[in-house]
Structure formats: structure tokens, C-alpha cells
């Protein structure tokens, strides 16, 4: 059974208001050494026992469903081999 | 300059409607081998040059600001050493 993690982040040139809000709240926690905070999505996809080409399929999912390619970029990482347990 | 990644995910026993929605949309992309999809947050925190105890500070941020400990769990990973470039 393969597990794939897709991380979707706003591109660096895109303003991240959610991250800015967290950054602005940090001094209240006594944290003053932070230069920037960026917030994105982490998607964990669990494939079935006999799934093939999990990385390729995950790229299709990320590209067409999870990320907006105009403002976001994504990375795909296979955490467990697709043939494990098959 | 240290970079810390905090991943915040819903606990496994908590229903994830956003993940369920993605799962339900996968057959339209021709992907039928997925058992589950869970969607959480990925937070990238960039600390300043002279920041100390970045892992500890990140845990405070995650615990008090980023995660709701009732329904979410988080992991903290330091990607670059806190003394690098200091």
C-alpha cells in the first residue's frame, strides 16, 4: 500500500495573507525572531494494495484537482513503495 | 537561518470532509485506486539569522496558534540548522 504526500504552497511571489496574519500574531506569544510564515496544504493520499504508477497518478490529482497552477506549486513524495505488500 | 516545517493534520478519528470531497472527485480523473485522502496544513516558518531554540519556539507556535489540539495533531521538522549562517 503506497502513501503519497502532496504539498501545495502558494508561489513565493504570491502574497499569503494567512501566513502574514500568523506572523503578526507571533509577538503575542513572545516569538520575535521569525522572518516569514507561509501556509499551504498537505494532502495525504493512501492508494489501494494493487495501485500502479502512484507517483504519476498523484501528479495528475495534484495538477488537476489540488493545486491552482496559476498561483500555487506542488511537490509529490511517495512515502511507501507502490509494490510493498502487493 | 533556520527553516521549520509544521504539518498540522486532523486526527485520524476525526472526519475530514475536504478529503472526502477530493476522494469523491477522483473517478472523474480516471483514478480509482485511492483508499483515502486527508487534507491538512503545511506551515513553513523562516526564522531570523540569530534565532535560538527554533524547534522549541515552533512547538509553541504550533500548539498555541496553528493547531487545535482537540481535533488536530502536528509534527515539527527543522529543515536547516539553527546555527547555520549565524
Backbone of each chain as nested JSON, in Angstrom:
{
  "chains": [
    {"id": "A", "residues": [
      {"number": 1, "name": "UNK", "atoms": {"N": [0.854, -1.191, 0.0], "CA": [0.0, 0.0, 0.0], "C": [0.885, 1.235, 0.0]}},
      {"number": 2, "name": "UNK", "atoms": {"N": [0.674, 2.108, -0.972], "CA": [1.53, 3.283, -1.091], "C": [0.842, 4.512, -0.514]}},
      {"number": 3, "name": "UNK", "atoms": {"N": [1.651, 5.328, 0.114], "CA": [1.145, 6.572, 0.665], "C": [1.936, 7.705, 0.02]}},
      {"number": 4, "name": "UNK", "atoms": {"N": [1.198, 8.659, -0.528], "CA": [1.842, 9.768, -1.22], "C": [1.465, 11.065, -0.515]}},
      {"number": 5, "name": "UNK", "atoms": {"N": [2.445, 11.926, -0.32], "CA": [2.175, 13.227, 0.284], "C": [2.362, 14.31, -0.777]}},
      {"number": 6, "name": "UNK", "atoms": {"N": [1.313, 15.079, -0.998], "CA": [1.381, 16.209, -1.927], "C": [1.354, 17.496, -1.1]}},
      {"number": 7, "name": "UNK", "atoms": {"N": [2.394, 18.299, -1.236], "CA": [2.431, 19.603, -0.565], "C": [2.124, 20.679, -1.584]}},
      {"number": 8, "name": "UNK", "atoms": {"N": [1.141, 21.491, -1.286], "CA": [0.742, 22.573, -2.195], "C": [0.996, 23.898, -1.487]}},
      {"number": 9, "name": "UNK", "atoms": {"N": [1.878, 24.709, -2.066], "CA": [2.186, 26.015, -1.459], "C": [1.928, 27.131, -2.477]}},
      {"number": 10, "name": "UNK", "atoms": {"N": [1.572, 28.297, -1.974], "CA": [1.489, 29.462, -2.85], "C": [2.882, 29.749, -3.402]}},
      {"number": 11, "name": "UNK", "atoms": {"N": [2.96, 30.155, -4.658], "CA": [4.247, 30.542, -5.21], "C": [4.828, 31.694, -4.404]}},
      {"number": 12, "name": "UNK", "atoms": {"N": [6.16, 31.782, -4.385], "CA": [6.814, 32.743, -3.483], "C": [6.456, 34.193, -3.812]}},
      {"number": 13, "name": "UNK", "atoms": {"N": [6.104, 34.465, -5.073], "CA": [5.777, 35.842, -5.438], "C": [4.32, 36.204, -5.122]}},
      {"number": 14, "name": "UNK", "atoms": {"N": [3.548, 35.228, -4.64], "CA": [2.142, 35.474, -4.314], "C": [2.007, 35.811, -2.83]}},
      {"number": 15, "name": "UNK", "atoms": {"N": [1.298, 36.88, -2.527], "CA": [1.075, 37.282, -1.132], "C": [0.271, 36.21, -0.392]}},
      {"number": 16, "name": "UNK", "atoms": {"N": [0.672, 35.909, 0.838], "CA": [-0.004, 34.9, 1.648], "C": [-0.601, 35.569, 2.891]}},
      {"number": 17, "name": "UNK", "atoms": {"N": [-1.837, 36.033, 2.804], "CA": [-2.427, 36.79, 3.917], "C": [-2.573, 35.959, 5.193]}},
      {"number": 18, "name": "UNK", "atoms": {"N": [-2.822, 34.64, 5.016], "CA": [-2.964, 33.777, 6.19], "C": [-1.625, 33.682, 6.94]}},
      {"number": 19, "name": "UNK", "atoms": {"N": [-0.55, 33.521, 6.178], "CA": [0.775, 33.488, 6.785], "C": [1.124, 34.813, 7.445]}},
      {"number": 20, "name": "UNK", "atoms": {"N": [0.75, 35.913, 6.783], "CA": [1.007, 37.25, 7.345], "C": [0.272, 37.426, 8.672]}},
      {"number": 21, "name": "UNK", "atoms": {"N": [-0.95, 36.896, 8.731], "CA": [-1.743, 37.005, 9.965], "C": [-1.069, 36.262, 11.112]}},
      {"number": 22, "name": "UNK", "atoms": {"N": [-0.563, 35.058, 10.807], "CA": [0.143, 34.293, 11.839], "C": [1.408, 35.036, 12.259]}},
      {"number": 23, "name": "UNK", "atoms": {"N": [2.15, 35.545, 11.278], "CA": [3.373, 36.3, 11.573], "C": [3.073, 37.479, 12.502]}},
      {"number": 24, "name": "UNK", "atoms": {"N": [1.98, 38.162, 12.232], "CA": [1.611, 39.318, 13.048], "C": [1.203, 38.963, 14.456]}},
      {"number": 25, "name": "UNK", "atoms": {"N": [0.786, 37.711, 14.659], "CA": [0.338, 37.287, 15.985], "C": [1.466, 36.742, 16.853]}},
      {"number": 26, "name": "UNK", "atoms": {"N": [2.625, 36.469, 16.245], "CA": [3.704, 35.817, 16.989], "C": [4.237, 36.611, 18.177]}},
      {"number": 27, "name": "UNK", "atoms": {"N": [4.391, 37.95, 18.067], "CA": [4.909, 38.685, 19.23], "C": [4.067, 38.478, 20.491]}},
      {"number": 28, "name": "UNK", "atoms": {"N": [2.77, 38.238, 20.321], "CA": [1.922, 37.969, 21.477], "C": [2.309, 36.68, 22.193]}},
      {"number": 29, "name": "UNK", "atoms": {"N": [2.953, 35.764, 21.438], "CA": [3.429, 34.51, 22.049], "C": [4.861, 34.651, 22.542]}},
      {"number": 30, "name": "UNK", "atoms": {"N": [5.435, 35.846, 22.385], "CA": [6.817, 36.052, 22.806], "C": [7.832, 35.613, 21.771]}},
      {"number": 31, "name": "UNK", "atoms": {"N": [7.367, 35.332, 20.547], "CA": [8.278, 34.907, 19.48], "C": [8.543, 36.104, 18.562]}},
      {"number": 32, "name": "UNK", "atoms": {"N": [9.81, 36.518, 18.494], "CA": [10.11, 37.745, 17.746], "C": [11.144, 37.549, 16.644]}},
      {"number": 33, "name": "UNK", "atoms": {"N": [11.653, 36.306, 16.511], "CA": [12.76, 36.074, 15.573], "C": [12.322, 35.505, 14.235]}},
      {"number": 34, "name": "UNK", "atoms": {"N": [11.031, 35.561, 13.933], "CA": [10.549, 34.929, 12.705], "C": [10.526, 35.937, 11.565]}},
      {"number": 35, "name": "UNK", "atoms": {"N": [11.111, 35.525, 10.435], "CA": [11.178, 36.411, 9.276], "C": [9.959, 36.266, 8.382]}},
      {"number": 36, "name": "UNK", "atoms": {"N": [9.473, 35.034, 8.225], "CA": [8.293, 34.852, 7.381], "C": [7.557, 33.561, 7.725]}},
      {"number": 37, "name": "UNK", "atoms": {"N": [6.26, 33.572, 7.44], "CA": [5.425, 32.385, 7.621], "C": [4.617, 32.198, 6.338]}},
      {"number": 38, "name": "UNK", "atoms": {"N": [4.663, 30.994, 5.778], "CA": [3.871, 30.676, 4.587], "C": [3.003, 29.474, 4.922]}},
      {"number": 39, "name": "UNK", "atoms": {"N": [1.741, 29.544, 4.547], "CA": [0.827, 28.449, 4.88], "C": [0.255, 27.844, 3.606]}},
      {"number": 40, "name": "UNK", "atoms": {"N": [0.401, 26.532, 3.493], "CA": [-0.143, 25.817, 2.347], "C": [-0.9, 24.575, 2.79]}},
      {"number": 41, "name": "UNK", "atoms": {"N": [-1.107, 23.669, 1.842], "CA": [-1.862, 22.456, 2.127], "C": [-0.949, 21.25, 2.1]}},
      {"number": 42, "name": "UNK", "atoms": {"N": [-1.237, 20.3, 2.974], "CA": [-0.582, 18.996, 2.94], "C": [-1.665, 17.956, 2.695]}},
      {"number": 43, "name": "UNK", "atoms": {"N": [-1.517, 17.204, 1.625], "CA": [-2.53, 16.212, 1.256], "C": [-1.906, 14.827, 1.308]}},
      {"number": 44, "name": "UNK", "atoms": {"N": [-2.486, 13.941, 2.12], "CA": [-2.001, 12.571, 2.224], "C": [-2.944, 11.659, 1.449]}},
      {"number": 45, "name": "UNK", "atoms": {"N": [-2.408, 11.006, 0.425], "CA": [-3.209, 10.123, -0.419], "C": [-2.776, 8.682, -0.167]}},
      {"number": 46, "name": "UNK", "atoms": {"N": [-3.72, 7.863, 0.247], "CA": [-3.44, 6.45, 0.517], "C": [-3.988, 5.637, -0.65]}},
      {"number": 47, "name": "UNK", "atoms": {"N": [-3.102, 4.963, -1.362], "CA": [-3.539, 4.146, -2.501], "C": [-3.846, 2.723, -2.048]}},
      {"number": 48, "name": "UNK", "atoms": {"N": [-4.661, 2.04, -2.834], "CA": [-5.009, 0.649, -2.533], "C": [-3.839, -0.289, -2.781]}},
      {"number": 49, "name": "UNK", "atoms": {"N": [-4.015, -1.534, -2.375], "CA": [-2.966, -2.558, -2.439], "C": [-2.349, -2.686, -3.825]}},
      {"number": 50, "name": "UNK", "atoms": {"N": [-3.197, -2.675, -4.844], "CA": [-2.717, -3.021, -6.18], "C": [-2.531, -1.816, -7.095]}},
      {"number": 51, "name": "UNK", "atoms": {"N": [-2.474, -0.638, -6.5], "CA": [-2.348, 0.575, -7.312], "C": [-1.016, 0.601, -8.054]}},
      {"number": 52, "name": "UNK", "atoms": {"N": [-1.053, 1.047, -9.289], "CA": [0.145, 1.17, -10.119], "C": [0.43, 2.647, -10.372]}},
      {"number": 53, "name": "UNK", "atoms": {"N": [1.682, 2.972, -10.657], "CA": [2.057, 4.336, -11.04], "C": [1.527, 5.387, -10.066]}},
      {"number": 54, "name": "UNK", "atoms": {"N": [1.726, 5.147, -8.786], "CA": [1.125, 6.047, -7.803], "C": [1.681, 7.472, -7.912]}},
      {"number": 55, "name": "UNK", "atoms": {"N": [2.97, 7.597, -8.238], "CA": [3.523, 8.947, -8.338], "C": [2.886, 9.696, -9.512]}},
      {"number": 56, "name": "UNK", "atoms": {"N": [2.788, 8.997, -10.64], "CA": [2.189, 9.609, -11.825], "C": [0.727, 9.989, -11.557]}},
      {"number": 57, "name": "UNK", "atoms": {"N": [-0.018, 9.084, -10.957], "CA": [-1.425, 9.364, -10.656], "C": [-1.541, 10.535, -9.679]}},
      {"number": 58, "name": "UNK", "atoms": {"N": [-0.619, 10.588, -8.726], "CA": [-0.671, 11.674, -7.745], "C": [-0.399, 13.022, -8.404]}},
      {"number": 59, "name": "UNK", "atoms": {"N": [0.486, 13.01, -9.405], "CA": [0.764, 14.265, -10.13], "C": [-0.474, 14.742, -10.88]}},
      {"number": 60, "name": "UNK", "atoms": {"N": [-1.225, 13.796, -11.45], "CA": [-2.464, 14.152, -12.14], "C": [-3.455, 14.765, -11.144]}},
      {"number": 61, "name": "UNK", "atoms": {"N": [-3.582, 14.116, -9.976], "CA": [-4.506, 14.612, -8.946], "C": [-4.095, 16.013, -8.495]}},
      {"number": 62, "name": "UNK", "atoms": {"N": [-2.793, 16.177, -8.23], "CA": [-2.302, 17.473, -7.74], "C": [-2.52, 18.558, -8.785]}},
      {"number": 63, "name": "UNK", "atoms": {"N": [-2.196, 18.229, -10.02], "CA": [-2.241, 19.219, -11.087], "C": [-3.671, 19.618, -11.425]}},
      {"number": 64, "name": "UNK", "atoms": {"N": [-4.576, 18.647, -11.426], "CA": [-5.931, 18.93, -11.903], "C": [-6.919, 19.241, -10.795]}},
      {"number": 65, "name": "UNK", "atoms": {"N": [-6.585, 18.846, -9.557], "CA": [-7.596, 18.948, -8.507], "C": [-7.108, 19.744, -7.296]}},
      {"number": 66, "name": "UNK", "atoms": {"N": [-5.848, 19.548, -6.897], "CA": [-5.401, 20.097, -5.614], "C": [-4.774, 21.472, -5.723]}},
      {"number": 67, "name": "UNK", "atoms": {"N": [-4.043, 21.707, -6.811], "CA": [-3.308, 22.976, -6.921], "C": [-3.905, 23.846, -8.02]}},
      {"number": 68, "name": "UNK", "atoms": {"N": [-3.858, 25.133, -7.81], "CA": [-4.166, 26.097, -8.864], "C": [-2.829, 26.529, -9.456]}},
      {"number": 69, "name": "UNK", "atoms": {"N": [-2.496, 26.019, -10.645], "CA": [-1.136, 26.24, -11.176], "C": [-0.786, 27.703, -11.438]}},
      {"number": 70, "name": "UNK", "atoms": {"N": [-1.791, 28.566, -11.464], "CA": [-1.507, 29.993, -11.672], "C": [-0.816, 30.591, -10.439]}},
      {"number": 71, "name": "UNK", "atoms": {"N": [-1.244, 30.178, -9.264], "CA": [-0.705, 30.793, -8.046], "C": [-0.007, 29.81, -7.111]}},
      {"number": 72, "name": "UNK", "atoms": {"N": [-0.14, 28.506, -7.389], "CA": [0.414, 27.521, -6.463], "C": [1.382, 26.564, -7.17]}},
      {"number": 73, "name": "UNK", "atoms": {"N": [2.335, 26.054, -6.404], "CA": [3.194, 24.983, -6.904], "C": [3.042, 23.805, -5.946]}},
      {"number": 74, "name": "UNK", "atoms": {"N": [3.396, 22.614, -6.425], "CA": [3.251, 21.444, -5.551], "C": [4.456, 20.519, -5.669]}},
      {"number": 75, "name": "UNK", "atoms": {"N": [4.648, 19.709, -4.634], "CA": [5.644, 18.646, -4.677], "C": [4.936, 17.331, -4.336]}},
      {"number": 76, "name": "UNK", "atoms": {"N": [5.421, 16.252, -4.93], "CA": [4.849, 14.926, -4.709], "C": [5.939, 14.039, -4.127]}},
      {"number": 77, "name": "UNK", "atoms": {"N": [5.65, 13.398, -2.996], "CA": [6.621, 12.497, -2.38], "C": [5.944, 11.172, -2.052]}},
      {"number": 78, "name": "UNK", "atoms": {"N": [6.501, 10.082, -2.602], "CA": [5.974, 8.749, -2.295], "C": [6.625, 8.297, -0.993]}},
      {"number": 79, "name": "UNK", "atoms": {"N": [5.803, 8.021, 0.019], "CA": [6.368, 7.657, 1.319], "C": [6.603, 6.163, 1.466]}},
      {"number": 80, "name": "UNK", "atoms": {"N": [5.773, 5.345, 0.792], "CA": [5.976, 3.891, 0.836], "C": [5.898, 3.361, -0.584]}},
      {"number": 81, "name": "UNK", "atoms": {"N": [6.744, 2.409, -0.922], "CA": [6.821, 1.852, -2.28], "C": [5.482, 1.326, -2.764]}},
      {"number": 82, "name": "UNK", "atoms": {"N": [5.217, 1.498, -4.071], "CA": [3.924, 1.105, -4.615], "C": [3.766, -0.399, -4.67]}},
      {"number": 83, "name": "UNK", "atoms": {"N": [4.88, -1.132, -4.568], "CA": [4.766, -2.583, -4.67], "C": [4.769, -3.264, -3.307]}},
      {"number": 84, "name": "UNK", "atoms": {"N": [4.983, -2.457, -2.281], "CA": [5.003, -3.004, -0.931], "C": [3.662, -3.675, -0.621]}},
      {"number": 85, "name": "UNK", "atoms": {"N": [3.729, -4.881, -0.149], "CA": [2.513, -5.569, 0.27], "C": [1.618, -5.998, -0.869]}},
      {"number": 86, "name": "UNK", "atoms": {"N": [2.063, -5.811, -2.113], "CA": [1.206, -6.184, -3.24], "C": [1.413, -7.671, -3.554]}}
    ]},
    {"id": "B", "residues": [
      {"number": 1, "name": "UNK", "atoms": {"N": [20.28, 30.713, 9.08], "CA": [18.832, 30.939, 9.055], "C": [18.125, 29.586, 9.055]}},
      {"number": 2, "name": "UNK", "atoms": {"N": [17.253, 29.377, 10.009], "CA": [16.59, 28.081, 10.136], "C": [15.192, 28.13, 9.534]}},
      {"number": 3, "name": "UNK", "atoms": {"N": [14.847, 27.031, 8.921], "CA": [13.523, 26.912, 8.339], "C": [12.855, 25.705, 8.986]}},
      {"number": 4, "name": "UNK", "atoms": {"N": [11.669, 25.932, 9.509], "CA": [10.953, 24.869, 10.203], "C": [9.641, 24.615, 9.474]}},
      {"number": 5, "name": "UNK", "atoms": {"N": [9.316, 23.341, 9.286], "CA": [8.05, 22.981, 8.668], "C": [7.153, 22.339, 9.718]}},
      {"number": 6, "name": "UNK", "atoms": {"N": [5.984, 22.924, 9.909], "CA": [4.994, 22.362, 10.822], "C": [3.85, 21.796, 9.985]}},
      {"number": 7, "name": "UNK", "atoms": {"N": [3.607, 20.501, 10.128], "CA": [2.473, 19.87, 9.446], "C": [1.351, 19.669, 10.452]}},
      {"number": 8, "name": "UNK", "atoms": {"N": [0.181, 20.174, 10.119], "CA": [-0.976, 20.051, 11.009], "C": [-2.031, 19.213, 10.305]}},
      {"number": 9, "name": "UNK", "atoms": {"N": [-2.369, 18.073, 10.87], "CA": [-3.376, 17.2, 10.261], "C": [-4.503, 16.932, 11.261]}},
      {"number": 10, "name": "UNK", "atoms": {"N": [-5.694, 16.714, 10.731], "CA": [-6.785, 16.259, 11.582], "C": [-6.414, 14.894, 12.161]}},
      {"number": 11, "name": "UNK", "atoms": {"N": [-6.777, 14.655, 13.422], "CA": [-6.539, 13.334, 13.996], "C": [-7.293, 12.289, 13.183]}},
      {"number": 12, "name": "UNK", "atoms": {"N": [-6.767, 11.059, 13.181], "CA": [-7.313, 10.029, 12.284], "C": [-8.768, 9.698, 12.585]}},
      {"number": 13, "name": "UNK", "atoms": {"N": [-9.185, 9.91, 13.831], "CA": [-10.572, 9.578, 14.172], "C": [-11.553, 10.705, 13.829]}},
      {"number": 14, "name": "UNK", "atoms": {"N": [-11.028, 11.826, 13.357], "CA": [-11.884, 12.968, 13.008], "C": [-12.203, 12.925, 11.507]}},
      {"number": 15, "name": "UNK", "atoms": {"N": [-13.481, 13.076, 11.185], "CA": [-13.917, 13.076, 9.786], "C": [-13.312, 14.272, 9.048]}},
      {"number": 16, "name": "UNK", "atoms": {"N": [-12.842, 14.027, 7.823], "CA": [-12.226, 15.084, 7.02], "C": [-13.069, 15.298, 5.762]}},
      {"number": 17, "name": "UNK", "atoms": {"N": [-14.055, 16.191, 5.816], "CA": [-14.968, 16.362, 4.674], "C": [-14.264, 16.861, 3.415]}},
      {"number": 18, "name": "UNK", "atoms": {"N": [-13.211, 17.678, 3.594], "CA": [-12.475, 18.185, 2.44], "C": [-11.77, 17.027, 1.72]}},
      {"number": 19, "name": "UNK", "atoms": {"N": [-11.16, 16.144, 2.493], "CA": [-10.524, 14.965, 1.91], "C": [-11.542, 14.055, 1.241]}},
      {"number": 20, "name": "UNK", "atoms": {"N": [-12.694, 13.885, 1.877], "CA": [-13.75, 13.052, 1.304], "C": [-14.22, 13.618, -0.035]}},
      {"number": 21, "name": "UNK", "atoms": {"N": [-14.304, 14.937, -0.114], "CA": [-14.743, 15.58, -1.355], "C": [-13.743, 15.306, -2.483]}},
      {"number": 22, "name": "UNK", "atoms": {"N": [-12.447, 15.412, -2.16], "CA": [-11.423, 15.111, -3.169], "C": [-11.513, 13.644, -3.579]}},
      {"number": 23, "name": "UNK", "atoms": {"N": [-11.644, 12.763, -2.589], "CA": [-11.756, 11.321, -2.868], "C": [-12.92, 11.049, -3.82]}},
      {"number": 24, "name": "UNK", "atoms": {"N": [-14.049, 11.704, -3.562], "CA": [-15.228, 11.508, -4.396], "C": [-15.069, 12.02, -5.812]}},
      {"number": 25, "name": "UNK", "atoms": {"N": [-14.127, 12.949, -6.01], "CA": [-13.938, 13.534, -7.337], "C": [-12.912, 12.764, -8.172]}},
      {"number": 26, "name": "UNK", "atoms": {"N": [-12.161, 11.854, -7.549], "CA": [-11.071, 11.175, -8.261], "C": [-11.515, 10.323, -9.451]}},
      {"number": 27, "name": "UNK", "atoms": {"N": [-12.638, 9.583, -9.352], "CA": [-13.036, 8.784, -10.519], "C": [-13.206, 9.612, -11.786]}},
      {"number": 28, "name": "UNK", "atoms": {"N": [-13.59, 10.869, -11.646], "CA": [-13.72, 11.738, -12.817], "C": [-12.381, 11.965, -13.511]}},
      {"number": 29, "name": "UNK", "atoms": {"N": [-11.282, 11.822, -12.737], "CA": [-9.94, 11.958, -13.324], "C": [-9.403, 10.609, -13.803]}},
      {"number": 30, "name": "UNK", "atoms": {"N": [-10.212, 9.568, -13.633], "CA": [-9.761, 8.233, -14.029], "C": [-8.929, 7.537, -12.974]}},
      {"number": 31, "name": "UNK", "atoms": {"N": [-8.904, 8.081, -11.767], "CA": [-8.131, 7.477, -10.673], "C": [-9.099, 6.713, -9.767]}},
      {"number": 32, "name": "UNK", "atoms": {"N": [-8.896, 5.39, -9.684], "CA": [-9.873, 4.571, -8.938], "C": [-9.234, 3.753, -7.816]}},
      {"number": 33, "name": "UNK", "atoms": {"N": [-7.923, 3.881, -7.642], "CA": [-7.233, 3.011, -6.688], "C": [-6.946, 3.678, -5.347]}},
      {"number": 34, "name": "UNK", "atoms": {"N": [-7.588, 4.807, -5.071], "CA": [-7.265, 5.534, -3.848], "C": [-8.196, 5.109, -2.713]}},
      {"number": 35, "name": "UNK", "atoms": {"N": [-7.603, 4.785, -1.577], "CA": [-8.374, 4.335, -0.421], "C": [-8.8, 5.51, 0.458]}},
      {"number": 36, "name": "UNK", "atoms": {"N": [-7.943, 6.495, 0.615], "CA": [-8.331, 7.648, 1.431], "C": [-7.507, 8.88, 1.089]}},
      {"number": 37, "name": "UNK", "atoms": {"N": [-8.097, 10.041, 1.355], "CA": [-7.418, 11.325, 1.177], "C": [-7.641, 12.139, 2.44]}},
      {"number": 38, "name": "UNK", "atoms": {"N": [-6.554, 12.653, 3.009], "CA": [-6.657, 13.519, 4.195], "C": [-5.968, 14.838, 3.858]}},
      {"number": 39, "name": "UNK", "atoms": {"N": [-6.612, 15.931, 4.21], "CA": [-6.045, 17.236, 3.876], "C": [-5.784, 18.043, 5.14]}},
      {"number": 40, "name": "UNK", "atoms": {"N": [-4.55, 18.511, 5.264], "CA": [-4.181, 19.329, 6.418], "C": [-3.407, 20.556, 5.977]}},
      {"number": 41, "name": "UNK", "atoms": {"N": [-2.717, 21.159, 6.926], "CA": [-1.964, 22.385, 6.652], "C": [-0.47, 22.12, 6.708]}},
      {"number": 42, "name": "UNK", "atoms": {"N": [0.257, 22.785, 5.814], "CA": [1.717, 22.789, 5.885], "C": [2.142, 24.229, 6.135]}},
      {"number": 43, "name": "UNK", "atoms": {"N": [2.865, 24.451, 7.215], "CA": [3.278, 25.807, 7.577], "C": [4.8, 25.881, 7.55]}},
      {"number": 44, "name": "UNK", "atoms": {"N": [5.331, 26.8, 6.747], "CA": [6.78, 26.984, 6.659], "C": [7.149, 28.253, 7.429]}},
      {"number": 45, "name": "UNK", "atoms": {"N": [7.959, 28.069, 8.462], "CA": [8.375, 29.196, 9.308], "C": [9.861, 29.462, 9.08]}},
      {"number": 46, "name": "UNK", "atoms": {"N": [10.153, 30.668, 8.649], "CA": [11.543, 31.061, 8.397], "C": [11.994, 31.936, 9.571]}},
      {"number": 47, "name": "UNK", "atoms": {"N": [12.987, 31.454, 10.303], "CA": [13.488, 32.23, 11.438], "C": [14.62, 33.153, 11.0]}},
      {"number": 48, "name": "UNK", "atoms": {"N": [14.847, 34.195, 11.784], "CA": [15.929, 35.13, 11.506], "C": [17.291, 34.517, 11.788]}},
      {"number": 49, "name": "UNK", "atoms": {"N": [18.334, 35.248, 11.384], "CA": [19.717, 34.774, 11.482], "C": [20.089, 34.297, 12.884]}},
      {"number": 50, "name": "UNK", "atoms": {"N": [19.666, 35.058, 13.876], "CA": [20.166, 34.804, 15.229], "C": [19.163, 34.107, 16.14]}},
      {"number": 51, "name": "UNK", "atoms": {"N": [18.159, 33.495, 15.531], "CA": [17.124, 32.841, 16.333], "C": [17.699, 31.651, 17.102]}},
      {"number": 52, "name": "UNK", "atoms": {"N": [17.256, 31.493, 18.32], "CA": [17.666, 30.376, 19.174], "C": [16.467, 29.457, 19.416]}},
      {"number": 53, "name": "UNK", "atoms": {"N": [16.752, 28.204, 19.712], "CA": [15.699, 27.252, 20.083], "C": [14.542, 27.245, 19.093]}},
      {"number": 54, "name": "UNK", "atoms": {"N": [14.873, 27.147, 17.817], "CA": [13.815, 27.273, 16.823], "C": [12.8, 26.134, 16.922]}},
      {"number": 55, "name": "UNK", "atoms": {"N": [13.265, 24.935, 17.272], "CA": [12.308, 23.827, 17.357], "C": [11.327, 24.061, 18.499]}},
      {"number": 56, "name": "UNK", "atoms": {"N": [11.883, 24.485, 19.637], "CA": [11.043, 24.756, 20.806], "C": [10.047, 25.879, 20.513]}},
      {"number": 57, "name": "UNK", "atoms": {"N": [10.532, 26.943, 19.901], "CA": [9.648, 28.068, 19.568], "C": [8.567, 27.636, 18.581]}},
      {"number": 58, "name": "UNK", "atoms": {"N": [8.958, 26.777, 17.638], "CA": [7.986, 26.312, 16.646], "C": [6.893, 25.467, 17.301]}},
      {"number": 59, "name": "UNK", "atoms": {"N": [7.288, 24.7, 18.321], "CA": [6.293, 23.893, 19.033], "C": [5.278, 24.78, 19.752]}},
      {"number": 60, "name": "UNK", "atoms": {"N": [5.778, 25.878, 20.315], "CA": [4.882, 26.828, 20.976], "C": [3.91, 27.425, 19.958]}},
      {"number": 61, "name": "UNK", "atoms": {"N": [4.444, 27.823, 18.797], "CA": [3.603, 28.41, 17.748], "C": [2.548, 27.406, 17.294]}},
      {"number": 62, "name": "UNK", "atoms": {"N": [3.005, 26.157, 17.041], "CA": [2.081, 25.131, 16.552], "C": [0.998, 24.849, 17.58]}},
      {"number": 63, "name": "UNK", "atoms": {"N": [1.423, 24.718, 18.824], "CA": [0.497, 24.327, 19.884], "C": [-0.508, 25.421, 20.196]}},
      {"number": 64, "name": "UNK", "atoms": {"N": [-0.059, 26.681, 20.182], "CA": [-0.927, 27.764, 20.631], "C": [-1.624, 28.499, 19.5]}},
      {"number": 65, "name": "UNK", "atoms": {"N": [-1.103, 28.359, 18.276], "CA": [-1.628, 29.196, 17.201], "C": [-2.103, 28.396, 15.991]}},
      {"number": 66, "name": "UNK", "atoms": {"N": [-1.344, 27.359, 15.616], "CA": [-1.608, 26.691, 14.339], "C": [-2.561, 25.508, 14.449]}},
      {"number": 67, "name": "UNK", "atoms": {"N": [-2.45, 24.748, 15.542], "CA": [-3.256, 23.533, 15.661], "C": [-4.311, 23.688, 16.744]}},
      {"number": 68, "name": "UNK", "atoms": {"N": [-5.433, 23.053, 16.51], "CA": [-6.447, 22.902, 17.549], "C": [-6.236, 21.519, 18.16]}},
      {"number": 69, "name": "UNK", "atoms": {"N": [-5.657, 21.46, 19.372], "CA": [-5.249, 20.168, 19.916], "C": [-6.405, 19.198, 20.17]}},
      {"number": 70, "name": "UNK", "atoms": {"N": [-7.621, 19.697, 20.161], "CA": [-8.768, 18.8, 20.361], "C": [-8.967, 17.895, 19.137]}},
      {"number": 71, "name": "UNK", "atoms": {"N": [-8.778, 18.453, 17.953], "CA": [-9.061, 17.675, 16.738], "C": [-7.848, 17.496, 15.819]}},
      {"number": 72, "name": "UNK", "atoms": {"N": [-6.751, 18.21, 16.122], "CA": [-5.606, 18.145, 15.22], "C": [-4.332, 17.731, 15.948]}},
      {"number": 73, "name": "UNK", "atoms": {"N": [-3.432, 17.087, 15.207], "CA": [-2.098, 16.818, 15.731], "C": [-1.093, 17.467, 14.791]}},
      {"number": 74, "name": "UNK", "atoms": {"N": [0.121, 17.704, 15.289], "CA": [1.11, 18.362, 14.43], "C": [2.48, 17.721, 14.574]}},
      {"number": 75, "name": "UNK", "atoms": {"N": [3.298, 17.885, 13.546], "CA": [4.701, 17.482, 13.616], "C": [5.556, 18.7, 13.287]}},
      {"number": 76, "name": "UNK", "atoms": {"N": [6.721, 18.776, 13.906], "CA": [7.651, 19.888, 13.693], "C": [8.957, 19.319, 13.137]}},
      {"number": 77, "name": "UNK", "atoms": {"N": [9.415, 19.842, 12.009], "CA": [10.675, 19.381, 11.419], "C": [11.552, 20.576, 11.09]}},
      {"number": 78, "name": "UNK", "atoms": {"N": [12.768, 20.598, 11.659], "CA": [13.721, 21.665, 11.36], "C": [14.45, 21.287, 10.077]}},
      {"number": 79, "name": "UNK", "atoms": {"N": [14.341, 22.126, 9.052], "CA": [14.947, 21.771, 7.763], "C": [16.375, 22.244, 7.648]}},
      {"number": 80, "name": "UNK", "atoms": {"N": [16.719, 23.357, 8.308], "CA": [18.106, 23.824, 8.303], "C": [18.514, 24.161, 9.723]}},
      {"number": 81, "name": "UNK", "atoms": {"N": [19.748, 23.861, 10.09], "CA": [20.234, 24.046, 11.45], "C": [20.09, 25.481, 11.927]}},
      {"number": 82, "name": "UNK", "atoms": {"N": [19.784, 25.633, 13.212], "CA": [19.529, 26.961, 13.749], "C": [20.793, 27.803, 13.817]}},
      {"number": 83, "name": "UNK", "atoms": {"N": [21.958, 27.145, 13.748], "CA": [23.192, 27.92, 13.858], "C": [23.833, 28.208, 12.508]}},
      {"number": 84, "name": "UNK", "atoms": {"N": [23.237, 27.65, 11.475], "CA": [23.758, 27.863, 10.131], "C": [23.755, 29.351, 9.793]}},
      {"number": 85, "name": "UNK", "atoms": {"N": [24.859, 29.842, 9.334], "CA": [24.918, 31.236, 8.896], "C": [24.86, 32.232, 10.038]}},
      {"number": 86, "name": "UNK", "atoms": {"N": [24.86, 31.76, 11.28], "CA": [24.774, 32.677, 12.418], "C": [26.174, 33.162, 12.786]}}
    ]}
  ]
}
